[in-house]
């Protein structure tokens, strides 16, 4: 029996069957590659299995200790509040278990390498110096999470020789995809690659693709190409294991400098010290689904310092 803490991978969830399947396949592949570890994964919402089922699976397989890694690119509400609250709930359900909580994935040099590859796959004969990249993130009501996407865009621009790297979001935040494309053209872009900042396929990446196509149809004078999502690459698998080792060794460096729950950011002052409750998964037995924040103390950083 292995003595290493188990690896629990926490996903966001999607209504897209292919995207949910890609997550489950990714978890299974990690387990195959690391037979020395118990590996399980679950979702916060929208897709089976719920995170609680993944914890139960690890407990049934003999694990009392595990490290949870959020399979998310930025630290928004799910990574800061929902997952830690859900893990705290699982401690009550399974007395005797203990866990450490890793940090979200990006922006990481390994992921930057994959993003560069995705752009290279579609620019063909074009010279990089003539290509403007529009990095499109999920979008969040958390300004810190949105700033992380801009940080990723800047890191992607550094030293790679593109004409520019701009940023947009597909939901909940401005600029949206059409506005981002408009900005690129106003800055003089003749060739644009729209690069989705998403791990796997899903409803939102499909929406990015459709909005890009609609804009391109209306602007035939500008060359627009769409790149693929990051996908279950070697780099992503290595990064999850890096985050696992950080969590096990206690080397957690979550960014709290601009955390909306700690700092009074303009327009979001009411979130400082906000109370949280677990984000109940609709498939989690015995619980309804609701966001009703306010009944349990926010625990987003309790395991990060």
N, C-alpha and C positions, 0 to 999 in steps of 0.2 A: 504494500500500500504506500502510495506517494506521501511524502510529508510536506511537499511544497504547497503553499496556498493555491487554491483553485483559481481559475481565471473566469470571471463573470463579465460578459460583454453586454453593455446596455445600448440598445438602439432606440431611435426616435419612433419609428413606425411609419407606414405609408399605406394608403389604400391601393397602391399599385402592387399587384400580385408578383410581378417580375422583380420589383425592387425588394419586396419582403423576402422573396425566394433567394435573391442575391445575398442578403444579410445572413440568412440561415445557412446557405452554402459556404459563406465565408467562415462562419463559426465552426462548421463541421470540418472545413479544410485546416483551420488552425489546430483543432483537436487531433487531426491525423498527423500533422507536422510535429506536434509536441505531445507524444504519447506519455511523457513523464508528468504531464499536467492533466487535471480534470478541467474541462472547458465546457462552458454552457453560455447561452445568450438568450436575451429576451427583450421585449419592446415595452416602452412606456405607454404607448397608445396605438390604436388603429390596426395593428397586426398581431397575430398569434406567433409565438407564445408570449404571454405577459412576463414581465421581469420576475414576478413572484414564482411562476412555474419554473423558471431557470434556477432560482435559488433552491427551491424544493428538490429539483433534480440533483443539484450538487450535494445537498444534505443527504438525500437517499443513497448517493454513491459514496458516502462516507466522509465528506468534507465538512470540517468545522470552521476552517479559515479560508477566506478568499479575498482576492483583489478585484475590485470592480473598475473596468475601463469604459468610459463613455465613448461609443463609436460615433463621435460627432466632431465636426471641424472647428466649431466655435463654442465658447462657454456662454450660453444664453440661459433662459429660464429652466429648461430641462436639466442641463448639467449642473446649474447652480442650486436649484431648489428641488425639482421633482425627483431626480434620481437619489440624492442623499435622503430625502424624506421617505422614499420607498424602501431604501435599504434599512433605515431606522425601523420602519414597520416590520420588515422581515426579521429583524433581531427579536422583536416581540413575538413573532409567530414561531420562531425556531430558537428557543433558549439555548445558550451555549455557543452560538456561532459568533464569529468576529470577522471584521472586514476592514480593509483600507480602500480608499477611493482615489483612483488615478485622475489625471487631468485630460481634457479634450485633446484632440490630435494635432490641430494645426495652429498657426502655419509652421510647418516643419520642412527642413531642406529636402527630405525624401519626397514629400508631397509636391514641392516645387519642381522637382525633377520629373515627376509624373505629369504635372500640368504642362511643362515644357514639351514633353513628348506628345501630349494631346494636341498642342498647337502645331507641332511639326508634322503631325499626321495629316493635317488639312491645308497647310499653306502651299504645298507643292513647289511650284517654280518661283514663288514670290521670295524676294529678299526680306529678311527680318526687319531691316531698317524702313521698309515700306508698309509694315503691318502694325496696326493698332489692335491691341487685345482688350476686349471688354469682359472682365471677370464678373460673373453674376452669382451672387450669393442667395441664400434662402430668404433672408430678411427677418427682422425681429423687432419687437417693441422694446428691447433692451439695447440702449445706445452703445454699450460696451461691446456687445456681440457684433453690431454693425461696424464698429470701428475695427474689430479684428479682421473683417473682410477687406477693409481698406488697407490694413497693415499687410495682409497677404498679397494684395495687388502691388503694393510698393515693393515688397520683397521679391515678387515675381519680376518686376521691372528691372531691379538692380542687376546690372552687369550682363543682361541677356541680349541687348541690342535691338529690342523692338522700338518702333516709333513712339509708342506710349502704351501704358496699361491704365485703363479706366475701370470704374466700379459701378455696378448696378445691382438691384435686388428684384426678385420675382414676386415677393409678397411683403406686406406689412411695413415696408420702409422705402423711402425715396433715395435716389432716382430709380424709377422702374426701367424695364429693358428698353422700351422705345425712347425714353428720355436719355438713357445712357448712349444709345446709338446716335441720337441727335447730337449729343455732346461730342462724340468722337468725330463726326463730320464737321462740326463747327471748329474743331481743333485742326482740321485739315486732313483727316483720315480719308484715304482712297480705298484701302483694303482693311477690313475689320474681321477679326476672328472672335466670335462669341464663345467664351470658355466657361462652362458651368462649374461652379465651385461646390460640387456635390459628390458624395462617395459612390452612390449607386443610382440606377435609373429609378424613375418614380413620377408621380403626378407633376411635381414642380419642375423637374428637369424637362419633362415633355412640354410644359407650358413655356419654358424658356425657348425651346426649339420652335414652337408655333408662333410665339411673339416675334422671334427673330425672322422667321419666314415671312410673316405678314409685313414687317417693316421693310424687308429686302424687296418684296414685290412692289411696294410703294416708292422705293428709291432705287430704281435700276441702275442709276449712275454710280452707285457705290457697290464695290464687291464685298459681299458678306458671306462668311463661311461659319459653320457651327462645328465646334469640337465636341468630343465625347466626355462623359463624366470620368472621374478618377478610376473607379472600378476596383476589383479585388486583386490588386497588383502585389508583387513581391514587396515593394516599398511599404505598402499599407500594412501587410502582415508583419513586417519587421517593426514598424512603428507601434503597432498594438502591443507587441512583445516588449518594446522599449518602455511604453507607458506602464505595462504590467510590472516590469522590474523596478521602475521608479516607485510604484505604489508599495511593493513588497519591501523595498529597502528604506522606505520612509522619505524618499527624495521628491516631495510634492511641491511644485512651485506654481500654484494657481495664481492668476493675476487678480489681485484685489485692489490695485491702484485706482481703477476706474469702475469699480463694481457698483452697480446701481443700488444694491442693498446696503452699501456702507457709506457712499459718498453722495451728497446732495447735488445731483446733476440738474442743470436747468430744465424745468418742465417735468422732472421726475422725482421731485423732493419727497413726495408721499411714499416712495418705495423704500426709503431708508429705514432699516429695522423692520421691514414688513414681515408679518406673520405668514407662514406657509402651511399647507397641508399636502400630503402625498397626492400626486396626480394619478388617480385610480384608473387602471386599465379596464376597458369594458369587458374583457374576458376574465378578469380576476374575480374568482368566486367570492360572492358575499358582499360585493361593493358595487354601488352605482358609479357612473362616470361623471365627474364634475371637476371644475377648476376652482371651486369656492375657496380661494386663498383666505386665510384668516383664522384658522382654528388651531394650528400647530406652529410652533416657532420655526422660523426659517433656519435650516440646518445646512445651508449651502457651503459653509466654510469650516464646519466643525471638524472635518477630517482632512483639512488642507493645511493646517498650521501646527 
